[in-house]
Amino acid sequence: MKHTVSISVRALVEYAYRSGSIEPGFRSGASMTEGTRIHQSLQKQYKEGDRKEVYLNTEIPYQDFVFTVDGRCDGLLVSESGELTVEEIKSTAVPLSQLEDGREVHWAQALMYAYIVALEEKLQAIEVKLTYVQRGGEEQRSFFRTESFEALSRFVMDTVAVYAPYAELMLRHEARRDASIRELAFPFPSYRQGQRHLAGSVYKSVTEGVSLFAQAPTGIGKTMSTLFPVIKAIGEGKVSGLFYLTAKTVTRIAAEEALLLLTAAGLHFHVITLTAKEKACFHEEGLCTKESCPFTDGYYDRINEAVMDMLEHETLMTREIIARYARRHQVCPFEFSLDAAYASDAVICDYNYIFDPRISLKRLPEARKKRTVLLVDEAHNLVDRGREMFSASLSKAPFLALQREFKEVNRSLSAAAKAVNTFFIALRKSCNEAGQGKWTVYPEELPPLLAEFATEAELELISPSLRTLGLPEEEEGNLLDTYYAVQAMLRTFKTYDERYITYAEVKRGDVYLKLFNLDPSYLLGQMAGGFRSRILFSATLSPLSYYRDMLGAGEEDYSLTVASPFQKEQWKVTVLPVSTRYHDRADSLLPLSDALQGMAAKKGNYLVFFPSYLYLQSVYGVFAEKYPQVKTMVQGTGMSEPDREGFLAAFQPDPEETLLGFAVLGGIFSEGVDLPGDRLNGVMVVGVGLPQLGLERNLLREYFSSQGNNGFDYAYVYPGMCKVLQAGGRLIRSENDTGIIILADDRFLQNPYLRLLPEEWRVYRVME
């Protein structure tokens, strides 16, 4: 039996012929837009009869496989005598004089297209043309070959021979994976109340190819309830893979632990966890260049062997395992993890890898997307994260600094920076007396200025004119950081529509411009549109109508609210009717301290959450002075991972003395933290969590009011109460947990805040 393997021409030749070192990452941002422009410019020069973007495909039998290969040829040219030439066009920032005879991987792509054309047209030989165009200019250089069909046939067989061992490994893995899934049972003796309903809804949504917005209470086992049905669907051939997307490291760990449990139950599954580059990197200093990093130098000469080695011997590929194989094969651990991700059944990663246009896994084929499921954990976080991903900002100061730094050594770059700086000077004059301005369009004169700056900055970054002068690293970083910010702005111009607003602020002597995404729903839907299904779940998707609006639900998508499996008697809820409004906070310090002492009077572990770190410190100062006998811990600013772990580790069951932890609402300890049983006996939430009043929140309020919604609720109330519910959700984690919740704010007795509380919290007493 022949096994079919579908693969693009580009993916095939890159696997077989890509070699050398990782090129600096800043190239990728400008290359795509500029490359498209260059392709179109050359193709406009084609004469009548020439064809561009020609779709080609063929089948290549090899051993037990049939490789179905396809792609788009840049140009198919016809001479006056009727002879055909296949053209492959590449844009490059490398000086054309350094290209020698062209890169092997680029020739391989052209030769593969030449083979398909020669096969279809029954040609004995065909001319192949490889054209390079210098980015930032119109200079070009072409190389020519004439290849016989016999030579092309040998080349094609040699190419698939290189890829075949990898295809064999994946075929063996898939057979073992599917067999293990068929035998896989739910890893617990029984489902928790509501858990089976959630799992069934996930399975139904995935098989139908629609999305699901699910609110399910903390402690129900959402991670397993979403992973297990999707894995079962993979085993049945309904889908081929999944991404488990999270906002925080702690929820990534929960996904890893769930998959470890399934692996112990017999599952054979390739799972990889992607770690941020700065955390994964072995080489902390310098750019990612072969000159400065040995793991970058020659990366592509070693990466295929590294990926096959890890896939052959591992299933759960955590940060530690990736690092071990990366050191063994001397490859960059971050890039290695990305390359392995394309071969994995499940990828655990941050939201950015799917939704952020700057970071997303761009090499993921559309055909695979259509068979892949997105599991979006703690999906309430995606609203503000989406706005952040799709917005872009710049300030004046970096351009003035670059104008001065490069004035003598790179006048073109200095002039480009000066032009942007001049724009900001004019922008400052257009702001009102308060130093603010807002517009429903972006400045039309800005895109060409930024495009020119990006071109000059990229050329400087590739061939630094200041390196021999010993430019300090922080100044090199200033150019690189500004380049990235400019690229983000240029990208955002293309998505700017009625869901955006442009605003400017003059503050601390600088001028700040932002293209602010007000409503991320459309772009979130666009970024996830190619995937089979989105399962968005959280304990705090309330009200569901708001989150469906903000996260881009379609009419056909399902909603689900799972009732709490816990009894109202497990909570003892008290409302402290104190004002925590900003102007009343000084008067609240003593009542809050006394209430905390009352909560902690019974020996146990307690947490109190504050809307700001300054408020936390103020209450802590009063409490520590009045009740020094109570052991306390305080969340610090910028805590390291070991510090965070130490903070949580202090909350042990059956403590010898009371422990009261002070933390920030919406911070690292108010979401995704699991302190079951006697590790946590009570929680106080101070305030209703409203975001701080400010320009952006007021812009959101105005926008949603204009859309016919309650703008204050959309901008302030719903995001704030989400934080409250998350913090309170730390308390009851299982059927046997009990505890105290104190809601410290008089607004909890009023709508809309009262209406947004969980039903089991609405049985409360009011503290006198």
N, C-alpha and C positions, 0 to 999 in steps of 0.2 A: 504494500500500500504506500502510495506517495503522499507525503505531507506537504500541504501548501504553506508557504511563508510569503506574506505580503510585505514589501519594503520599498521605500522610495529610492530612486537612483542616488540622491544625495546622501541618505543615511547609509546605504550600502558602501559607497566609495569612501565616505568619511571613516567608516569602521575599518576598512581594509587599507587605506592609504594615508589617513591623517597622521602626521608625524611632527616631531619637533616640540617646541615649548609652548606653554600657555602665553598668549599675547595679552598685554595689559587690558584689563577689563573695561577701561574707558572707551575703547574703540567701538564696542557693540552699540552704544547709545546712538551715535551719529551715523553709524554705517548703514543702518537699514533705510532710513529716509534718503540719505545721499545716494546710496546704492540704487534705490528704485529710480531716482531722478536720472542717474547716469545711464541705467538700462534704457529708460524711455527715450533719452536724448539720442543714444546710438541707434535705437530701433526706428526712430523717425527718419533716419538717413537711408533706410532700406528702400530699394527700388521696387517698382511694381513686379509682382510675382514672388518676391521674398516674403517669408512668413515669420512672425514673431510669436513667442510663448506657445510653441507647438506641443500639445500633449502627446506623449509617447508611452507605450507600455508593451511589455512582452513577457513570455514565460520562459524560464531557464531551468530545464531538468538537470538535477545533479544528485547522484546517489539516491537517497530515499526522499529527496525533496523536489518540489517544483517551486522555484522562486518566482513570484509574480512581482515584477519590477515596473515602476512607473515614475514619471516626472515630466517637467516642462522644459523643453529646449528653448534657450533664449532666442536663437535665430536659425532658420533653415533657408539658406541663400541659394539662388539659382543663377548660374552664369549664362552668358549669351549662347553658349553651346548646349545649355540644358543640364550641365553637371551640377551636382549638389554639394554644398558646403555646410557643415554643422558648426554654428558659432556658440561659444560659451563666453559670457561677459562677466568680469569680476572687477569690482571697485576696490581700490587699495590705497592705504595711506603710506605704504612703503615706496620710496623713490623707485621709479620704473627701471633705473639703471641697475638696481640691486636684484632684479627678478631673475636674472640669468635666462634660462629657457622656460620659465614658468614653473609653478608648483605642481608636484606629482598628483596631489589630490584634485586639483582643478583640471588637469589633463584627464584624470580618470573619469571625472563627470562628463567631460566632452566626449571621450571615447565610448562611454556607455551609450550615450545618445546616438553617436555615429553608428554603433553596432545595430541599434534598433532600426534606424533609418535604412541602413544597408540591407538588413534582413527583410524589411517590408518591401523595399524597392528592388530587391534581388540584384544588388550592385556588387561587383567584384572588388571595387575600391571606392573610397570616399575621402574628400578633403575635410580636415578638422582645423578649426580656427579658434584660438584662445586669445581673447582681447582683455587687456588690463587698462583701466582708466584711473588716473590719479585723482583721489578725492581732494576737493578744494580747488580744482582746476579742470581743464579739458584735455590735458595731455594724455595721449593713449599710445599703447604699444601692442602689436599683435604678433602672435607666433602661429606658424602653419605646419601641419603634418598631412601627409597623404598615407592612409592606412589601408591595407588589403583586408577583405572580409575575413580571410583566414587568420590574419594577425589579430583582428578584433575579436574573433571567436575565441582564440586562445586567451586573450586578455580577460574576456568575460568569465571564462571557466576558472581562470586563476583567481579572479576576484571573489566569486562565490565560494571557491575552495577555502579562502581565508575566513569567510563568514560562517561556513558550514559548522565548524565545531561549536560555535556559540549557539547556532540554531538547534543543534543536537542537544546541548545542555538544557536549553529552555524547553524543548519538547519532552525530555525526560522529567524535568521538574513539573511541567503542567500535568502530565499523566499521574505522577505521584500526588500532586496537590489535589486534583479532582477526586482521586480515589479516597484520600484522607478526609475530604469534605463530606463525601457521601456517608462515611462512617461516623462523622462528628456529631456528638450529642451536646445539648445545652450543658454547660459545665457545672451547673448547680443542681441539687436534688429537685428543686421546684422553682417556678417563677414567683417573684414577689407580686403582690397585688398591683395590677396595672402594667406590669412588665411585659406580659404576653401580648396585651393589647398594643403596646408601643411597638414591640418587635413585629407583630403582624402587620401593622400599618406601614412600617418601614419596608417590609418585603413587598407589600402590595404596591407602594409608590415606586419602588425600584423596578419591579417587573413591568409596570405600566409606563415607565419612563416619565413620570411627573415628579414634582417636588413636594416635600412635606414640611410643614411648620408645626413643630411639636413642643408644647409646654408640658414638662413632666417634672414632678417635685424632686427635690434633692433627696438622695438616698434610695431612689427606686432602682438604680443600676442602669442609667441611661447609656453608659459606654458599651456595656455588653449587649444591651437591648438593640443598639444600632449596628454594632459590628457583626454580631452573629447572623442576623437575617441576610445581610449583604454578602457575607462569606458563603452562605448557603446558595445564594443566587449565582455566585461565581462558579461554584461546583456544578450547578445545573446548566452552565453555559449562557445564562441570561445576561450577565455582565462579565467583564474581564478583570476589573481591578477597582481599587478605592483609594481616595485620599482622606485621611482623618485630619481635619484642619482645626487648629486651636489658636487661642490668643496668648496663652501663657505656658511656661515650661511645665508647671505642675499638672496641667491637664494632659500634656503629652505623656507624662509618666503614667497617668491612669490608663491611657490607651495601650502603652507598652505592657503594663501589667495584665491587662485583659487579654492581649494577644499571647502573652507568656502562658497564661492559664489555659488558653485554647490549644497552644502548642503542647502543653503537658497532657492534654486530653487526646492528642493524636494528630493535630493539624500540622500539615507541612505547607508552609506559606512564606514567601519572601517578603519581609517587612523591613523598611528602612526608616530611620528617624533623621530628618534633616536638621542640622544645628547651624545657627548663625555663623557667618564666616569668621567674625572676630573671635568667637568662642572655639571654633574648630581649628583655627590656623596654628601650625607649628612654628611659623616664622613670623614673629610679631612686628618686626621692623622692616621698613622699606616697601616699595611697590611689588606687585606680583609680576616680577620679570625674571628671566633666566639669570640675569646678572646678580640679582639680590637674593634669590631663593632657590635652593637645590631641588626642592619638591616641584617647582615650576619648570625648571630646566629639563627638557626632554620628556615632559609629562606624557605626550601622546605616543611616544615610543613604548611606554610601559603600561598604559592604562587598560588596554584590552585584557592583558594577562591578569592584571590586578582585579578587574571586575569579575572575570571568570573564576578566579581563585576564591573570591569571597562568596559568590553565588553557589559555587560547588560545595562549599563547606559550612555555610551559615544560612540561617533562616531569619532570626531576629537580629538585624544589623543596627545596633545602638551606636551612640557616639564613641564609646570605648572600643567596640569591635571595629568600626570604621577606621579609627586611629591606628589600631594594631596592624591592619592590612595595608594602610597607607604607608606606614613606616617600613613594612616588609618590602613593599614595591617602590618605595621612594617617590610617591605621588602626593600632590596637594590633597589633603583630606576633604576640604570643602568641595572642590571640583569633582573629586572621586565620588563623594556621596551623591552629587547631582547625576553623574553618569550612571551610577548604580540604580538611582531612583527610576530611570526610564525602563529598567529591566525588572522592577519589583512589582509584586502583586498589590502591596499596600504601602503607602507613603504617609508617615506621620510628620506634620510640618505646620509652620505658621500660616495664617491666612494669606500672607503676602505671596506665597509661591503660586497661588491660583489667581488672586484678585488684583494684586498690585501690578500695573503695567510695566513698572521699572524692574521687577524681580521675577515675574512669572516664568514658569518652565516653558520656554518658547519652542523647544524642539519636540514637544508632545504632539504626535500626529493627530489630525482631526478624526481619523478612523478609530483611534484608540480612545479619544475623548468620548465619542458616542457610546462607548461601552464601559465608561468609568463613572463611579458614583462619588459624590462629594458628601462627606459627613462633617457638618459644621458644628463643632462643640461650642457651648456657651455663646450661641449665635447672637445674643443681645449686644455683644461687644463689636459686632461687625458693622453696626450703624456708624459709630464715630470713627472706627478704623477705616471704613469705606470712604468717608469724607476726607480723611487724612491722605489716603492713597491717591485720590483723584484731584486733590488740590495741589497748588504749587505756589511758592513764594520766592521773592528775591528782595535784597536790600541794596542800597547804594554803596555802602562802605567798601565791599570787596572789589568793586570795579574801579573805584578811585585808587585803591591800593595797588591793583594790578597795572593800572595805567602808569603809575609812577615806577613800579618795579621793573617794567619791561621797556621803559622809554628809550633806553640806550641800546639794548641788546636785541629787542624784537619789536621794531616800530609798528609792524602790521598788527600784532596783538595789542600793543599799547593803544593804537588808534581805535581798534574795535572796542576795547574796554572804555576808552574815553567817550565814544559815541553813546554807550549805555549809561555811563555816568551823567552825561549831558541830558539824557532823557529823564533821569531821576531828578535832576535840578529843576526841570520844567514841571515834573509831577508834583514836587513839593510846593511850587507856586500855585498849582491848581487846587490844593487842599484848602479847606475852610479855616477859620480862625482857631478852631480847636485842633487843627493839624490832622484832619480826617477828610476822606473823600470816598464816594462809592458810585459805581456805574454798573449798568446791566450789560455792558459790552467790555471787551478788553481793548487796550490802546492799539490801534491798527499799525502805528509806526514801530511798535516794539518787536514783533516777530522777525523782520529782516535784520534788525540790529543784533538780536540774540543769535540768529543763524550765522551771521558773519563772525561774531565772537566765538561761537562753538567751533567753527571751522578753523580759525586761527589757534584756538586753545588746543584743539586736538593735534594739530601739526606740531605745536610746541611740546606737548606731552610725549609725543612719539620721538621727536628729535630735539631734546632740550638744549636751548642755546645758552642756558646759565649753568649747566652742570659743571663746566670747567672752572666756573667762578666760585664754586662752593656755596651755592644757594642753600640757606638753612632749610631743613626738612619741613618746618612748619609753613614756610613760604611756598614750597612745592605743593604742600597739601592745600594751601589756600587756592591755588589755581585749579587743582583737581576737584575740590569741593564746589567751587564756583561753577566749574564745567558741568558737574552732575546736576546742580540746581538749575542751570540754564537748560539742560536737556529735559529736565522734568517740566519746566515751563513751556518749552517748545512742544512737548508731547501733550500738555494740557490744552494748549490752543486748539488742538484738533478735536477735543471732546467738549469744548466749551459750548454750552447752549443755554436755554432758558432756566436750567437748573443750577446755574452758576451766578455769582455776583463778583465783581471786581472791587476791592477796596484798598485804600492807601492810608497809612498812618505815619506821622512824623513823631518819632519818640527817641529820646536820649541822643539827639543830634544826628540821627540816621533817618532815612526814608525807606519805608517798608511797603511792598506791593504784594498782594495776594489774589490769586484766582481761586475763590472759595467755592467748593462744591457744597451746595445747600441740600441737595437730595441725591444720595448715592444709589438709589434703587435701580435706575436705568443702567448705569455702568456696571453695577454688581451683576445684574442680569446678563449684560453683554459678555462680561468676562467668564461667566459660568455657563453661557448659552450653549457651548458645544458639548457639554457633558450630559450624560444620560439622565441624571437625577441629582437633586440637592436635598439632603436631609438636614434641616436646620433645627437644632434642639437646644433647650435651656430650661432651667427652673423658673426663669423670669422673662418669658415672652408675653408680658402682660402690659397693656391689652394687646391681644393677638392682631387686631386690625391695624394697630400702629406699626407693629413689626412686619406684617405682610406688606404694608405700604413702603416701609423704609428699606426692606430687603428684596424688593422686586418680585413679589409673588405674581404668578399668572392666574387667570380665572380657573384654569383646570387643576391648579395645585391644591393639595389637601391641607387642612388644619386639624390639629388634635390637641385636646387638653386632657391630660391624665389626672384623675383625682388622686389626692394624697393617700398613700396606704397607711398613714399614721393616724392615731386617734387624737381628738382635740385635747384629751386629758394629759397628753404627753407634754404639752406646753402650759406654762403658767405665765400669762401675758399681762403686763402692767403698762399703763400709759402714765408718764410723768408730764403733767401739763405745764411745762416750763417753756418760755420763749428762747429759742436758740438763734433767732434772727441776729444779724450782724451787730446791730446797734444795742441789743439786749444781752450780749454774751457776757459782759462783765458781771451783770446781776445773776447769771446762771451758774457761775463757777461753784459757789457754795452749795446750792441745791443739788447739782450734779454730783459733787463729791460726797455729800451725805447719802444720796441714793445709791451710789457705788458701794459705799460702806455697808448699806443695808443689804444689797444684793450679795456681797461677798461675806456677810456675817456667818453664813454656813460654810464650813470648810469645803473647798473645791477649786476648780479652775474656771476662770471667767475672762471674757474679752469685752472691751468697750471700743466702739468705733466712732471717730469724730470726722466732721466734714472737712477739716483742714488740720495741717500739722501744727500751726500756730495755736489753734483752739485746743488741740490735744495738750500742748505744752502748758498752756494756761491752767487747764483743769488739773493736770498732773502736779503742777507746782502747789496748788492749794491742797490737793488730796494727800500728797506725800508729806506735807507739813502737818496736816491735821491728823492723819492716820498712818504714822510711820511704821506701825507694827505690821501692816499688810505688805507682803512681798509683791513687788511689781516688776514688769518688764515693759520696755517702751520701744515701739518700732522706730528705727532710725531712718534717716534719709540716705538713699543710695546704698542700701544694705547689699552686701555680697551674698552669693548663694550659701556659703557656709554660715554666715550670720543669720540668714533666713531659716536655715535648717536648725540652727541652735535655738532660735526663738520658738519654733514649733515643738522641738524636742523637749522643751521645758514643761510642756503640758502633758504630764504623765498621769495614768490612772491611779486612783487611791493615793492622792498626794498627802504628805505629812503636814503641810500647811497650805493655806489659801494662796493662790497665785492669780493676780489680776494683770492682764495684758492690755496695754494701750496701743491702739492701731488706728489707721486712717481708713475711712469709708471709701470704697472703690479702689483700695490699694492691694498690695500683694497678699495680704492675709484675709481679705474679705471675700475672695472668690476662689473656688477650686481647692480649698483647704479642707482636709478631712480629719476631724478630731472626734472619733466615735466614742461612745460610752462615757466613762467618767473622765475622759481627757478634756471635756468641755461641759460645764454644768450650767453656764448662764452667759447671756449676751445682752449688752446694752447698745442700742443704736441712738446716737445723738444727732438730732436733726432729720429733715426729710430728704437730705441728699441733693438739694437743688444745685446745679452747676453755678459757679460764680458768675454774677452779672458782668456782662462784657459786650464788646462790639459784635463778636461773632454770634453769640447766643441771641442777641437782639435782632441781628439780621435773619437768623433762623425763625425767630418769632414772627417777624414781619412777613417772611416768605410764606410760611405755612398758614398764616392768617389770610393772606391773599389767595391761597388755594382752597379756602373754605373750611379749613380745619381750625381747631383751637390752638393757636400759635404758642401760647404760654405752656400748654400741656406738652406739645410736641418738642419745644425747645428746652423746657425746664423740668416739668413735673414727671413725665415718663422716664427720662434718663435718671433723674434723682431717685425716684422710688425703686427703680431697678437695683440701684446700689444698696438701698435699705433691705430689700428682699434677699439679695445675695448675702449680705452680712448676717442677717437673721437665719439664713439657711445653713450656716455653719453648725447650728446647734443640734438638730435632730437628724441623725444619719441612719438610724435603724429602728426596727419595731420596738426595741427595748430601751431606747434613749428617752430621757426626760430632762427638762431644764426650764430655766427662767429666761424670759425675754422682757426687757424694759425698753419701751419706745419713748424716748425723751424729747418730746416736742408737742405743744398744744395743738398743732395742725393735724396730728394723727387722729384727732377727734372730729375732723371736718372732711367733707368731700373737697377735691377728688382723692385726697390721700387715704381716707378711710376706705373708700370704695376699692382702692387698689391693693389693700392688704389681703393676704390669703384668708380664706374662710375660717381656717382653724385659728387664726390670730384675732378674729373679731370678737371672741369671747374673752373680754379683758376686764380688769378693774382699773379704776383711776386712782393714782397715788395722791394722797392729800399732802 
